[in-house]
Amino acid sequence: MKYDELLELIKYRRSIRRFKPDLVPDEYITKILDAAHYAMSGGNSQPWEFIVVKDPETKGKIFNIYREHDQMMVWYLEQQRIPRYRHPAFNLPDEEEYKHRDMIAAWKDAPVLICLLEDPRKQYGSTLCRGLEFGPNLDVLAATMGHVSMLIHLAAASLGLGSQRMEVMTQEPYRQILKYPEPLHLDTLVPVGYRAYEPGPPHRLPLKELVHYGQYDMKKYMRNEDFLKYIEKIRELGRPGYRVAIGEEKG
Ligand SMILES: Cc1cc2nc3c(=O)[nH]c(=O)nc-3n(C[C@H](O)[C@H](O)[C@H](O)COP(=O)(O)O)c2cc1C
């Protein structure tokens, strides 16, 4: 594969928040997981496992847990911020909160849900593991899980599919449905399906502001007093993606 094709794929991969209900061939899911399991990992520890959920009833239960335990908590936490600093998905007037809820609800239609699990014990395979008395190095574990996650999304994009990454903040309710034993953890939920909309190009900070040659260029250093401007900037960059996701703008 050439760089240009790779870059095109990387830019095509977006967090997709609405899906068509059309079924995805099982073979595609196997391809996605096959690609993902070649991810790099600390000490080649490969601490990941996957539960593929297609049954609508189980998906519905998982979705309800997400909505009840995770989504509402984040909504109310994010409302504590001054509006212009809020994450764009949460920066809606109170009377439009339903739009946020609808957007969150949209992943329910994805025909497949990949539940990405981590087994912290496997991180002991990493040379970066602290002594056993301190338990696994969770930073390395989280970094490793980020790598496998990225490959899932890229592989899905390469098959013309959309995917989304849902963070979870609780374990027990999911554990009861998905039956994964301790000490495994649910890392993230990844709905996968055909895209119900095209999100348009990704918006990122200019590369030249982030790269230094030879040594750190202090002209590019973000001073503490500029931090709020930075937050406003990334909110501005993120907003179009969410406006498209809730169907209020074209991608
Ligand atoms: C660690 C991490 C956590 C994220 N958590 C969520 C999440 O809980 N819900 C969600 O809708 N998107 C989540 N995202 C997706 C980001 O919002 C998204 O990647 C970012 O806005 C850039 O947009 P893009 O993925 O379309 O390029 C997460 C991404 C990462 C890397």
The ligand as a Gaussian input file, in Angstrom:
#p B3LYP/6-31G(d) Opt

LIG

0 1
 C       -9.713000       7.675000      24.122000
 C      -10.901000       8.102000      23.316000
 C      -12.150000       8.140000      23.909000
 C      -13.288000       8.493000      23.170000
 N      -14.504000       8.404000      23.762000
 C      -15.611000       8.620000      23.009000
 C      -16.899000       8.395000      23.567000
 O      -17.045000       7.950000      24.709000
 N      -17.982000       8.658000      22.805000
 C      -17.862000       9.126000      21.530000
 O      -18.875000       9.342000      20.873000
 N      -16.639000       9.324000      20.965000
 C      -15.521000       9.076000      21.672000
 N      -14.280000       9.240000      21.106000
 C      -14.183000       9.745000      19.717000
 C      -13.675000      11.192000      19.642000
 O      -14.675000      12.104000      20.023000
 C      -13.237000      11.445000      18.199000
 O      -12.213000      10.547000      17.877000
 C      -12.742000      12.874000      17.965000
 O      -13.786000      13.794000      18.159000
 C      -12.185000      13.050000      16.547000
 O      -13.179000      12.736000      15.579000
 P      -13.006000      11.555000      14.514000
 O      -12.828000      10.258000      15.280000
 O      -14.275000      11.553000      13.713000
 O      -11.801000      11.867000      13.681000
 C      -13.149000       8.874000      21.813000
 C      -11.885000       8.834000      21.211000
 C      -10.793000       8.423000      21.950000
 C       -9.435000       8.311000      21.266000

